[in-house]
Amino acid sequence: MHRMKNKTVVITAGYGDIGRATCRRYCEEGATVIMTGRKPVQEGAAIARATEAAARRALAATLPKAAAAAGTIEYLPCDAGARASIDAMLAAVVKRHGRIDVVIGNAAMVENGPFLEIRQDQWQAHLDLNLTGNFHLGQAAARIMVKQKSLKKPGCRRGVRGKILFNSSWVQDTPWPEGCCYGVSKAGLQLMAKAMAHELAVHGIRVNLVSPGIILAGLSKICYETDPHFGPRATAAIPLREFGTPDQCADAFVFLASDEADYITGTSLLVDGGASLPRRD
């Protein structure tokens, strides 16, 4: 607990299912969290306050005295697909907090459909946000981090200047029917993260991905609630035979940002219940 004390964490699209769970978990661990997104300031700030309150309640329910050591969550507007907006948001964080320790590219879109029916605008929209948007975020964050003081830690002689994490997907390696646009954008994201990890390692920057499987969140949650066939079809593809949760994804993000993961870079951490494993039945 409190593994992220005195750390500043930025999360794009921080008010979605996985984003909000991740903001809450970082807050529980003592971080200063900047939730970003395209909602107006007043609306986004209200979500941030409610998420911070949820973190404090969760801590109080287990360790009453620990709630006082929780972090904070604030909101800054940012269009994760626009470089100028990303640059302005990160500059505001540095001005206010002096340093950025962790940046998480969580913003994404998904529209499934048969390959023969994919429109050019659908294809481009997935690449623009899921891949190019994260390129802009990763590059902008890295340019800030290389100028930061390297934090020396036991067992990490050269120190750490920052960590960049991306929310990818198990379909980066394993195609899902009618998910071509999304899968290709995530496959590109995985290779980009590995290339970043290779080049930025010498600067003390770690780059990793959390790759969820079929999580009861976002589009999967909508499909589960509206299509009676989706649940049995999806769980049949998961060896553990159950959906993942946003909290399980959030735990993976916290681990990769913590000191315990200082020797990990260029890795995709699958949180998929075994869905990406080859089928043997």
Backbone bond lengths (Angstrom), bond angles and torsions (degrees), N, CA, C in turn:
res aa  C-N    CA-C-N  psi(-1)  N-CA   C-N-CA  omega(-1)  CA-C   N-CA-C  phi
1 M - - - 1.453 - - 1.531 109.96 -
2 H 1.332 115.20 147.32 1.462 122.99 -178.69 1.528 111.45 64.31
3 R 1.337 115.97 34.22 1.461 120.66 178.76 1.525 112.34 -70.70
4 M 1.320 116.91 -16.71 1.458 120.16 -176.88 1.523 112.64 -112.02
5 K 1.313 116.66 20.74 1.457 121.06 -179.81 1.524 110.73 -58.55
6 N 1.318 115.93 135.90 1.470 124.20 179.46 1.532 113.03 67.13
7 K 1.325 117.89 16.87 1.467 121.67 177.02 1.535 109.38 -104.90
8 T 1.320 115.60 143.95 1.456 121.71 176.46 1.519 108.90 -105.85
9 V 1.327 115.45 125.48 1.468 122.02 -173.61 1.525 109.86 -124.50
10 V 1.319 116.55 130.57 1.464 122.39 177.83 1.524 108.82 -111.94
11 I 1.329 116.95 131.71 1.468 121.42 -179.01 1.530 108.64 -130.34
12 T 1.333 116.60 120.12 1.462 118.80 175.55 1.523 109.65 -78.94
13 A 1.333 115.75 152.67 1.472 122.09 -177.23 1.526 109.85 48.69
14 G 1.316 115.40 49.20 1.460 120.71 -171.98 1.506 115.61 -77.73
15 Y 1.325 119.15 0.30 1.461 120.03 -178.13 1.526 112.70 -108.56
16 G 1.336 118.60 4.55 1.458 121.19 172.74 1.518 109.94 -75.62
17 D 1.321 116.89 -177.73 1.466 120.85 -176.00 1.530 111.98 -60.12
18 I 1.329 116.92 -55.04 1.463 120.42 -179.42 1.526 110.14 -72.46
19 G 1.324 117.41 -40.30 1.461 120.52 -179.73 1.514 112.43 -60.60
20 R 1.314 116.05 -44.82 1.470 119.07 -178.12 1.530 111.08 -69.03
21 A 1.319 117.18 -39.93 1.465 119.79 176.78 1.521 110.47 -61.43
22 T 1.335 116.92 -37.91 1.457 120.99 179.93 1.526 111.22 -69.77
23 C 1.325 116.82 -42.17 1.469 119.74 175.27 1.525 110.72 -57.61
24 R 1.313 116.18 -45.24 1.464 120.18 -178.49 1.521 111.70 -62.74
25 R 1.343 116.57 -43.20 1.468 119.70 -178.49 1.527 111.46 -66.32
26 Y 1.329 117.18 -40.28 1.466 119.04 176.87 1.520 110.72 -64.16
27 C 1.307 116.65 -38.46 1.466 120.38 177.40 1.526 110.32 -62.66
28 E 1.323 117.21 -42.36 1.464 121.47 177.41 1.525 110.90 -59.98
29 E 1.347 115.34 -30.40 1.468 120.00 -178.69 1.527 112.39 -88.52
30 G 1.338 117.15 6.92 1.459 120.92 172.67 1.515 116.34 94.28
31 A 1.333 118.50 6.88 1.467 120.74 -176.43 1.522 112.41 -79.06
32 T 1.329 114.36 157.93 1.456 121.42 164.71 1.520 105.88 -90.42
33 V 1.314 116.68 112.52 1.466 122.08 -172.36 1.522 110.14 -106.39
34 I 1.325 115.66 132.03 1.457 120.73 174.00 1.518 107.02 -110.32
35 M 1.316 115.61 105.69 1.458 123.18 175.70 1.525 107.63 -83.02
36 T 1.330 117.67 127.47 1.457 119.74 179.82 1.523 110.67 -122.53
37 G 1.322 115.31 162.16 1.453 120.64 178.69 1.512 110.57 170.57
38 R 1.324 116.32 -175.92 1.464 121.10 -175.52 1.525 113.53 -95.58
39 K 1.323 117.83 3.11 1.460 119.66 177.51 1.529 110.08 -70.29
40 P 1.333 117.35 151.79 1.467 120.25 175.15 1.526 110.99 -57.09
41 V 1.318 116.67 155.02 1.460 121.42 -174.22 1.525 112.28 -55.71
42 Q 1.314 117.58 -45.95 1.461 120.21 -176.68 1.523 111.56 -62.42
43 E 1.332 116.47 -44.19 1.464 120.21 -179.89 1.523 111.23 -67.92
44 G 1.323 116.81 -44.91 1.457 120.12 179.72 1.512 112.29 -64.03
45 A 1.325 116.72 -40.71 1.463 120.62 179.36 1.524 111.26 -63.28
46 A 1.325 117.12 -36.46 1.470 120.80 178.39 1.530 110.67 -64.82
47 I 1.336 116.48 -40.60 1.473 119.97 177.39 1.526 110.11 -65.53
48 A 1.331 116.95 -40.75 1.461 120.40 179.11 1.522 111.06 -61.70
49 R 1.329 117.00 -44.13 1.474 120.30 179.43 1.521 111.01 -63.75
50 A 1.329 116.79 -41.50 1.464 120.11 179.88 1.528 111.10 -65.98
51 T 1.332 116.65 -36.85 1.467 120.48 179.33 1.516 110.89 -69.47
52 E 1.326 116.90 -39.73 1.463 120.45 176.04 1.529 110.49 -62.81
53 A 1.320 117.04 -42.42 1.466 120.48 178.68 1.518 110.82 -62.43
54 A 1.343 117.15 -38.07 1.468 120.96 178.01 1.523 110.75 -64.30
55 A 1.336 116.82 -38.02 1.463 120.62 177.87 1.520 111.03 -63.59
56 R 1.306 116.25 -43.44 1.473 120.13 -179.64 1.532 110.92 -66.75
57 R 1.331 116.97 -37.00 1.469 119.59 177.07 1.521 111.10 -65.26
58 A 1.327 115.95 -41.04 1.465 119.83 -179.95 1.524 110.88 -63.00
59 L 1.324 116.53 -41.87 1.459 120.03 178.02 1.522 111.26 -66.20
60 A 1.322 116.35 -43.04 1.463 120.42 -178.13 1.518 111.64 -64.02
61 A 1.327 116.37 -29.66 1.465 119.99 -179.01 1.519 112.35 -71.56
62 T 1.327 116.81 -24.53 1.463 120.34 -178.95 1.531 112.33 -104.49
63 L 1.332 114.86 -48.10 1.468 120.47 179.33 1.527 107.76 -133.30
64 P 1.304 118.82 94.06 1.463 122.34 -174.28 1.524 114.60 -48.71
65 K 1.318 118.24 -40.76 1.452 120.58 -178.06 1.528 112.82 -75.19
66 A 1.329 116.56 -17.70 1.464 120.28 -176.57 1.523 112.02 -73.21
67 A 1.326 118.10 -24.40 1.461 120.64 -176.92 1.523 111.96 -58.66
68 A 1.310 116.86 -31.75 1.467 120.53 -179.32 1.518 111.90 -68.65
69 A 1.330 117.22 -20.72 1.460 120.91 -178.31 1.526 112.18 -97.02
70 A 1.335 116.77 8.28 1.460 119.64 178.35 1.519 110.16 -66.02
71 G 1.311 115.31 160.05 1.455 120.01 177.87 1.519 111.41 -82.91
72 T 1.318 115.92 -156.75 1.458 121.62 179.27 1.521 109.18 -131.73
73 I 1.323 115.70 158.94 1.467 121.39 175.53 1.524 108.29 -129.86
74 E 1.312 115.95 124.84 1.457 120.79 176.00 1.521 108.75 -123.50
75 Y 1.300 116.39 166.85 1.471 120.76 -175.80 1.522 111.07 -121.49
76 L 1.333 115.58 136.54 1.455 122.45 171.91 1.523 108.41 -132.45
77 P 1.314 118.04 131.69 1.466 119.53 178.08 1.522 110.95 -69.76
78 C 1.322 115.45 143.62 1.470 120.58 179.01 1.523 109.37 -164.08
79 D 1.318 116.14 131.09 1.456 122.07 171.92 1.522 106.87 -90.57
80 A 1.337 116.48 107.35 1.464 121.20 -174.08 1.517 113.44 -68.49
81 G 1.323 117.75 -4.98 1.451 120.24 177.05 1.514 113.64 -103.36
82 A 1.333 117.10 3.52 1.470 120.93 -175.64 1.519 110.31 -122.89
83 R 1.326 117.38 121.67 1.462 121.43 -174.99 1.528 112.10 -61.36
84 A 1.323 117.66 -42.83 1.456 119.79 -178.21 1.527 111.18 -61.32
85 S 1.329 116.55 -38.87 1.458 120.93 179.46 1.527 110.92 -68.21
86 I 1.321 116.28 -40.18 1.471 121.08 178.00 1.528 110.37 -63.42
87 D 1.334 116.61 -47.25 1.464 120.78 -179.94 1.523 111.40 -59.38
88 A 1.331 115.94 -43.27 1.462 120.06 -178.52 1.517 111.02 -66.02
89 M 1.325 117.49 -40.76 1.462 121.14 -179.68 1.529 111.11 -65.27
90 L 1.326 117.55 -46.69 1.464 120.39 -179.47 1.532 111.26 -65.25
91 A 1.324 116.64 -38.04 1.469 119.90 177.34 1.523 110.95 -62.37
92 A 1.335 116.25 -38.14 1.460 120.41 178.58 1.526 111.31 -66.31
93 V 1.330 116.74 -36.90 1.471 120.72 178.35 1.530 110.08 -65.81
94 V 1.331 116.55 -45.78 1.470 120.30 179.84 1.524 110.63 -62.64
95 K 1.318 116.80 -42.15 1.462 120.41 -179.99 1.524 111.13 -62.19
96 R 1.332 116.46 -38.79 1.460 120.58 -176.26 1.515 112.78 -81.90
97 H 1.339 117.35 -36.74 1.466 120.29 -171.78 1.529 114.03 -116.75
98 G 1.322 117.31 -10.71 1.451 120.37 174.80 1.510 116.03 83.64
99 R 1.321 117.58 -15.83 1.459 120.53 -174.00 1.530 109.31 -163.18
100 I 1.341 115.75 150.54 1.465 121.26 171.99 1.517 107.49 -123.35
101 D 1.310 116.58 117.05 1.469 120.57 -177.78 1.522 112.85 -90.64
102 V 1.331 116.86 -36.15 1.467 121.49 -176.24 1.526 108.92 -139.39
103 V 1.317 115.94 133.32 1.468 121.74 172.30 1.523 107.94 -123.75
104 I 1.329 116.11 131.36 1.466 121.08 -178.76 1.525 109.53 -120.10
105 G 1.324 116.03 118.80 1.451 121.81 174.23 1.521 108.87 -86.25
106 N 1.317 115.79 100.59 1.466 121.33 -174.84 1.523 112.30 -111.74
107 A 1.326 118.06 -16.87 1.465 121.00 -176.28 1.528 110.89 -67.79
108 A 1.325 115.99 136.77 1.469 120.55 179.36 1.516 109.52 -164.39
109 M 1.315 115.07 163.76 1.459 121.17 173.07 1.522 108.75 -131.49
110 V 1.333 116.71 156.98 1.457 121.13 175.87 1.521 109.17 -149.14
111 E 1.327 115.41 129.36 1.463 123.27 172.64 1.519 106.76 -135.82
112 N 1.307 116.89 106.97 1.454 120.73 -179.46 1.519 111.41 -83.94
113 G 1.310 115.68 150.98 1.460 120.96 177.78 1.513 110.21 179.18
114 P 1.332 118.05 160.49 1.461 121.77 -179.72 1.528 111.85 -57.73
115 F 1.308 116.21 143.12 1.463 121.24 -178.00 1.525 111.64 -56.05
116 L 1.332 117.22 -40.88 1.455 120.90 -177.48 1.523 113.29 -67.36
117 E 1.333 116.25 -13.54 1.468 119.90 -177.40 1.530 113.29 -109.88
118 I 1.323 117.64 4.35 1.467 120.41 -179.93 1.525 109.65 -65.62
119 R 1.323 115.82 128.43 1.460 120.99 176.74 1.530 109.39 -88.95
120 Q 1.320 116.99 155.55 1.458 121.02 179.71 1.522 111.36 -61.01
121 D 1.350 116.88 -38.43 1.456 119.18 -178.87 1.528 111.81 -68.52
122 Q 1.342 117.65 -32.67 1.468 120.91 175.79 1.525 110.33 -65.11
123 W 1.323 114.96 -47.81 1.466 120.81 179.23 1.524 110.64 -57.02
124 Q 1.321 116.11 -48.68 1.461 120.72 -176.23 1.521 111.75 -67.04
125 A 1.333 116.70 -38.03 1.465 120.53 -178.83 1.528 111.01 -62.59
126 H 1.335 117.09 -40.08 1.470 120.15 178.02 1.524 110.94 -63.60
127 L 1.316 116.24 -44.91 1.467 119.51 -179.93 1.523 111.16 -66.62
128 D 1.333 116.70 -39.55 1.463 120.49 -176.65 1.528 111.88 -62.01
129 L 1.328 117.38 -44.07 1.465 120.03 -177.48 1.519 112.17 -89.06
130 N 1.331 116.99 -53.50 1.466 120.66 -171.74 1.520 113.41 -69.38
131 L 1.317 116.51 -30.99 1.475 119.49 -177.36 1.534 112.08 -111.01
132 T 1.314 117.07 -60.22 1.467 119.45 -176.58 1.523 111.62 -65.31
133 G 1.323 117.65 -39.59 1.464 120.06 177.05 1.513 111.79 -59.10
134 N 1.326 116.70 -40.45 1.461 119.82 178.80 1.525 112.08 -74.13
135 F 1.330 117.09 -28.11 1.471 119.01 171.58 1.530 109.82 -60.40
136 H 1.329 116.04 -48.11 1.462 119.58 -179.33 1.531 111.18 -61.97
137 L 1.328 116.40 -43.96 1.466 120.09 179.40 1.523 110.47 -62.78
138 G 1.326 117.02 -47.40 1.455 120.64 -177.83 1.511 112.87 -63.73
139 Q 1.330 116.70 -42.56 1.461 119.58 179.81 1.525 111.69 -67.82
140 A 1.337 115.75 -43.55 1.464 119.47 179.99 1.522 111.20 -63.51
141 A 1.335 116.52 -41.68 1.466 120.38 178.86 1.520 110.94 -66.24
142 A 1.323 116.91 -42.72 1.469 120.61 -178.69 1.527 111.23 -63.75
143 R 1.325 117.36 -38.03 1.467 120.29 179.52 1.526 111.52 -64.84
144 I 1.322 116.53 -29.86 1.466 120.20 174.80 1.522 110.30 -76.12
145 M 1.331 116.31 -45.48 1.456 120.68 -174.14 1.522 113.24 -65.15
146 V 1.340 118.23 -35.02 1.474 119.26 -178.24 1.530 111.63 -63.84
147 K 1.338 117.22 -20.53 1.463 121.66 -179.95 1.522 112.62 -92.14
148 Q 1.335 116.67 -6.62 1.459 120.27 -177.93 1.529 111.50 -82.50
149 K 1.303 115.17 158.01 1.455 120.68 175.80 1.520 109.78 -65.21
150 S 1.320 115.69 136.35 1.460 120.63 177.49 1.528 109.24 -78.73
151 L 1.327 116.58 123.74 1.461 121.26 -179.06 1.517 109.87 -86.20
152 K 1.322 116.42 113.32 1.463 121.52 179.32 1.527 109.86 -78.08
153 K 1.332 115.02 137.22 1.457 120.26 -178.46 1.520 109.19 -137.24
154 P 1.345 118.11 154.52 1.461 120.61 175.89 1.529 110.58 -57.71
155 G 1.317 116.31 131.07 1.451 120.30 -179.97 1.513 113.71 78.59
156 C 1.313 116.91 4.60 1.469 121.66 -179.46 1.527 106.71 -138.15
157 R 1.318 115.58 73.09 1.458 122.52 -168.39 1.522 113.35 -58.98
158 R 1.329 117.66 -38.56 1.462 120.63 -175.98 1.527 112.42 -83.94
159 G 1.324 116.41 -10.17 1.455 120.10 174.52 1.516 114.73 82.25
160 V 1.318 114.48 175.25 1.464 122.17 -177.36 1.528 109.18 -128.65
161 R 1.317 116.28 128.35 1.472 120.64 176.76 1.528 111.99 -97.08
162 G 1.311 116.84 -22.68 1.454 119.45 179.18 1.517 111.52 171.68
163 K 1.328 114.78 167.61 1.454 121.09 178.66 1.527 108.88 -132.91
164 I 1.330 114.35 134.18 1.458 121.42 178.51 1.529 107.62 -117.91
165 L 1.311 115.79 123.86 1.456 121.71 -178.06 1.524 109.59 -122.41
166 F 1.324 115.66 148.31 1.459 120.81 177.39 1.519 109.98 -127.47
167 N 1.317 115.44 145.33 1.463 121.28 173.67 1.522 107.33 -90.67
168 S 1.321 116.59 105.72 1.456 121.09 -179.38 1.529 108.86 -102.13
169 S 1.311 118.05 -136.78 1.464 121.76 -178.87 1.512 109.65 -168.42
170 W 1.311 116.14 154.04 1.468 120.23 176.27 1.525 111.64 -61.65
171 V 1.351 118.16 -22.69 1.460 119.96 -179.36 1.521 111.99 -76.73
172 Q 1.333 118.49 1.98 1.463 121.00 171.91 1.529 110.17 -62.27
173 D 1.324 116.93 -24.44 1.460 122.39 -179.59 1.519 113.44 -120.72
174 T 1.344 116.74 -22.26 1.458 121.09 -171.65 1.526 110.02 -125.19
175 P 1.335 118.56 105.97 1.469 119.68 -176.99 1.525 112.25 -60.52
176 W 1.331 114.36 143.32 1.462 121.96 174.54 1.528 106.80 -115.91
177 P 1.338 118.19 134.52 1.465 119.76 -176.99 1.530 112.62 -51.17
178 E 1.325 115.54 132.45 1.466 124.46 176.50 1.533 112.39 67.36
179 G 1.328 116.34 22.55 1.462 120.20 -179.93 1.513 112.85 -120.21
180 C 1.331 118.09 33.25 1.461 121.40 -173.19 1.528 112.71 -61.15
181 C 1.327 118.18 -49.73 1.470 120.87 -176.24 1.530 111.16 -58.58
182 Y 1.311 115.00 -49.15 1.466 120.52 -177.95 1.522 110.53 -64.62
183 G 1.330 117.15 -46.58 1.456 120.96 -177.86 1.515 112.74 -61.90
184 V 1.319 116.96 -42.44 1.467 120.35 179.31 1.525 110.81 -64.82
185 S 1.343 116.42 -40.95 1.472 118.93 179.64 1.523 111.05 -63.91
186 K 1.330 117.63 -36.42 1.464 120.77 179.70 1.524 111.67 -76.52
187 A 1.323 117.46 -33.03 1.464 119.98 174.90 1.527 110.02 -63.15
188 G 1.330 116.06 -42.48 1.461 119.81 176.35 1.511 111.94 -63.74
189 L 1.326 115.98 -38.99 1.467 120.30 178.88 1.525 110.90 -62.22
190 Q 1.334 116.49 -41.03 1.460 119.81 179.66 1.529 111.01 -62.23
191 L 1.309 117.70 -45.75 1.470 119.78 -179.39 1.526 110.81 -66.65
192 M 1.343 116.27 -38.70 1.454 119.07 177.92 1.524 110.82 -61.00
193 A 1.336 117.16 -44.22 1.461 121.12 -179.80 1.527 111.11 -61.91
194 K 1.321 117.02 -39.35 1.460 119.95 178.55 1.532 111.16 -67.01
195 A 1.335 116.41 -40.12 1.464 119.59 177.05 1.523 110.73 -64.17
196 M 1.332 116.71 -41.96 1.462 120.70 176.66 1.518 110.74 -60.67
197 A 1.342 116.33 -46.34 1.461 120.69 -178.64 1.519 111.35 -58.14
198 H 1.324 115.62 -40.32 1.464 120.34 -178.49 1.525 111.00 -65.85
199 E 1.323 117.32 -45.42 1.466 120.46 -176.34 1.530 113.43 -78.17
200 L 1.331 116.46 -32.16 1.461 119.57 -173.95 1.525 113.59 -90.11
201 A 1.317 117.40 -8.17 1.470 120.28 -178.30 1.524 111.73 -57.71
202 V 1.316 116.81 -40.94 1.464 120.81 -178.54 1.526 111.54 -63.95
203 H 1.319 116.93 -21.56 1.467 121.28 178.91 1.527 112.92 -91.91
204 G 1.332 117.16 2.50 1.458 119.75 179.37 1.515 113.78 80.41
205 I 1.337 116.55 23.94 1.463 121.20 179.07 1.525 109.16 -111.43
206 R 1.330 115.55 128.14 1.463 121.41 177.25 1.530 108.91 -98.28
207 V 1.335 116.03 141.22 1.464 121.16 178.59 1.529 108.36 -132.38
208 N 1.319 116.61 122.74 1.459 121.64 -178.80 1.521 110.75 -142.70
209 L 1.329 115.46 168.52 1.455 121.69 177.58 1.521 110.49 -125.18
210 V 1.320 115.67 144.93 1.459 122.21 164.17 1.525 105.70 -103.13
211 S 1.320 116.60 126.64 1.462 120.54 -174.51 1.523 109.91 -119.77
212 P 1.341 116.84 90.87 1.461 120.17 -178.80 1.522 112.13 -68.41
213 G 1.324 114.59 156.14 1.452 121.17 172.49 1.520 109.39 -92.66
214 I 1.316 116.15 -134.02 1.466 120.55 -179.95 1.524 107.28 -88.24
215 I 1.315 114.71 101.26 1.457 122.71 -174.27 1.531 109.36 -102.11
216 L 1.307 116.83 140.31 1.462 120.22 177.81 1.528 108.42 -76.17
217 A 1.326 114.05 74.56 1.464 122.29 -176.71 1.516 107.93 -161.19
218 G 1.318 116.52 159.80 1.450 121.28 174.29 1.518 113.10 55.63
219 L 1.350 115.75 -134.90 1.454 121.18 -176.72 1.521 111.89 -62.92
220 S 1.340 117.30 -38.06 1.469 119.74 179.52 1.525 111.10 -61.89
221 K 1.316 116.65 -38.15 1.463 120.46 178.78 1.520 110.57 -66.72
222 I 1.323 117.01 -41.46 1.463 121.04 177.85 1.525 110.57 -62.53
223 C 1.334 116.11 -45.82 1.468 120.37 178.60 1.530 111.08 -61.19
224 Y 1.325 115.82 -41.18 1.466 120.66 -179.54 1.533 110.77 -62.35
225 E 1.320 115.61 -38.36 1.464 120.36 -176.19 1.520 113.14 -81.77
226 T 1.328 117.52 -19.90 1.461 120.13 -175.08 1.529 114.58 -113.01
227 D 1.314 117.56 -21.45 1.470 121.34 -177.35 1.527 109.42 -117.68
228 P 1.342 118.49 109.81 1.461 120.86 -176.97 1.523 113.61 -64.86
229 H 1.320 116.91 -16.45 1.473 119.76 -179.44 1.528 112.18 -89.51
230 F 1.323 117.33 -17.02 1.460 120.13 -173.97 1.528 111.85 -66.80
231 G 1.322 117.45 -45.35 1.459 120.88 -177.30 1.518 113.33 -55.89
232 P 1.360 118.23 -56.33 1.472 119.74 178.95 1.530 112.65 -60.93
233 R 1.346 117.19 -39.32 1.461 120.04 -179.66 1.524 111.28 -64.80
234 A 1.339 116.38 -43.31 1.457 120.53 -177.63 1.524 112.05 -70.30
235 T 1.324 117.16 -47.67 1.469 118.96 -177.46 1.520 111.67 -66.31
236 A 1.328 117.53 -26.49 1.466 119.93 177.07 1.524 111.17 -65.56
237 A 1.341 116.40 -23.95 1.469 120.91 179.69 1.520 112.35 -86.71
238 I 1.335 117.90 -3.85 1.462 122.26 -176.78 1.533 109.20 -109.96
239 P 1.323 119.11 114.84 1.463 120.05 179.34 1.529 113.78 -53.90
240 L 1.323 118.40 -35.42 1.459 120.06 178.19 1.523 112.41 -75.24
241 R 1.346 116.42 -8.36 1.470 123.52 174.45 1.532 113.93 60.78
242 E 1.323 116.99 32.44 1.459 119.85 174.00 1.518 109.48 -155.86
243 F 1.331 115.19 152.30 1.453 120.34 178.45 1.526 110.64 -69.14
244 G 1.344 114.97 154.12 1.449 119.60 170.91 1.517 110.24 -82.77
245 T 1.328 115.97 171.08 1.465 121.09 -179.33 1.528 110.35 -121.85
246 P 1.330 117.63 156.23 1.460 120.24 175.36 1.524 112.53 -57.05
247 D 1.328 118.20 -36.21 1.462 120.84 179.93 1.526 111.81 -63.77
248 Q 1.328 117.12 -35.74 1.468 119.56 178.89 1.526 110.59 -66.90
249 C 1.328 117.05 -36.28 1.467 120.53 175.15 1.523 110.16 -67.60
250 A 1.332 116.50 -41.80 1.464 120.75 179.87 1.526 111.15 -60.77
251 D 1.321 117.20 -39.54 1.463 120.43 178.66 1.528 111.16 -60.90
252 A 1.331 116.45 -37.41 1.467 120.00 178.46 1.526 110.79 -66.53
253 F 1.323 116.77 -40.04 1.466 120.07 177.67 1.526 111.31 -63.89
254 V 1.316 116.77 -40.11 1.468 120.04 179.00 1.528 109.97 -64.54
255 F 1.314 117.02 -44.22 1.468 119.90 -179.86 1.529 111.40 -59.06
256 L 1.344 117.50 -48.30 1.460 120.27 -176.70 1.520 112.85 -66.68
257 A 1.327 117.17 -21.67 1.466 120.72 177.45 1.514 112.82 -90.09
258 S 1.318 117.43 -12.01 1.465 121.65 -174.46 1.525 111.93 -83.23
259 D 1.326 115.67 169.31 1.463 120.94 177.69 1.525 111.67 -62.19
260 E 1.320 116.89 -27.77 1.467 120.18 -179.51 1.528 112.33 -62.35
261 A 1.331 116.97 -20.95 1.465 120.75 -177.79 1.524 112.65 -106.93
262 D 1.315 118.12 20.01 1.465 120.72 -176.67 1.527 113.15 -63.57
263 Y 1.319 118.42 -23.44 1.467 120.65 -179.20 1.528 111.32 -99.59
264 I 1.318 117.24 17.52 1.466 122.16 -179.84 1.520 108.93 -113.75
265 T 1.323 116.50 124.07 1.461 121.03 173.11 1.514 109.06 -152.61
266 G 1.333 116.32 148.46 1.460 121.39 -179.09 1.510 113.89 75.42
267 T 1.322 116.61 21.50 1.459 121.41 -174.67 1.524 111.49 -110.77
268 S 1.318 115.17 144.97 1.460 121.45 172.03 1.526 107.54 -107.86
269 L 1.327 116.25 113.20 1.458 121.47 -178.90 1.521 108.93 -90.91
270 L 1.327 116.52 106.68 1.458 122.01 -178.44 1.526 110.50 -76.27
271 V 1.324 115.47 128.41 1.466 121.85 174.63 1.522 105.13 -122.94
272 D 1.338 115.48 71.65 1.468 119.54 -167.12 1.525 114.84 -131.24
273 G 1.312 117.50 9.74 1.463 119.04 178.68 1.514 113.54 61.76
274 G 1.342 116.35 17.63 1.464 120.61 -179.75 1.521 113.92 89.81
275 A 1.340 117.89 8.18 1.466 120.54 -176.11 1.521 112.75 -60.05
276 S 1.326 117.12 -29.85 1.480 120.16 -178.33 1.518 113.19 -82.25
277 L 1.322 117.86 -5.08 1.461 119.99 178.86 1.533 110.86 -69.89
278 P 1.335 117.89 147.22 1.471 120.32 177.15 1.527 110.30 -60.37
279 R 1.323 116.28 139.09 1.456 120.19 178.20 1.526 110.11 -75.99
280 R 1.332 115.76 135.16 1.462 120.51 179.75 1.527 112.19 -117.04
281 D 1.337 117.31 -2.65 1.469 118.78 -178.60 1.509 111.64 -103.97
